[in-house]
């Protein structure tokens, strides 16, 4: 399978930090299986044809797709029905299917859950930790998700704001942001052995008149 080859080809990571790994290929996503890693990031530049396909879907009012199933031609059909400019969606649909197949292959599952949204505001503006095993996130257009290195956060501040509760962010200058097109796997507190170390992240601020095209993919264990 082409996806399996892409996941296993090339160096696993070009950089490994305290609990993160980055690299230019899909293979870096496999670093999430390292006990120390809580976020694995594929850094990429989107091809001009893909950018044009994305732009066509962003020239519309906010829209959303929620879908679960095997990432095959049925997924492509669902995407085609949901996108506002399906005649220009081919490149974007092919990329979504590739990433969905990568998640299914990497975690050895048959089905995945997909949400794709064109947003005009921040969805989860507070820093938080997801109570799930793992999630793939990529921003096709607009500002990318923000995350905190462990040394820059105070976990006691997570959750609902309460009097006397500390701030989550210890060092605002240490906040990291994914760039447009980056693909990441976020390891949550639902990952066995990672209950107290789920990656802390948030949706970025979206400026007035700006939109954000966000894709998330969950393996269906």
Secondary structure, 3 states (H helix, E strand, C coil): CHHHHHHHCCCCCCEECCCEEEECCHHHHHHHHCCCCCEEEECCCCCHHHHHHHHHHHCCCCCEEEEEEECCHHHHHHHHHHCCCHHHCHHHHHHHHHHHHHHHHHCCCCEEEEEEEEECCCCCCCCEECCCCEEEEEEEECCCCEEECHHHECHHHCCCCCCCCCCCECCHHHCEECCCCCEEEEECCCCCCCCCCCCEEECCCCCCCCCEEEEEEEECC
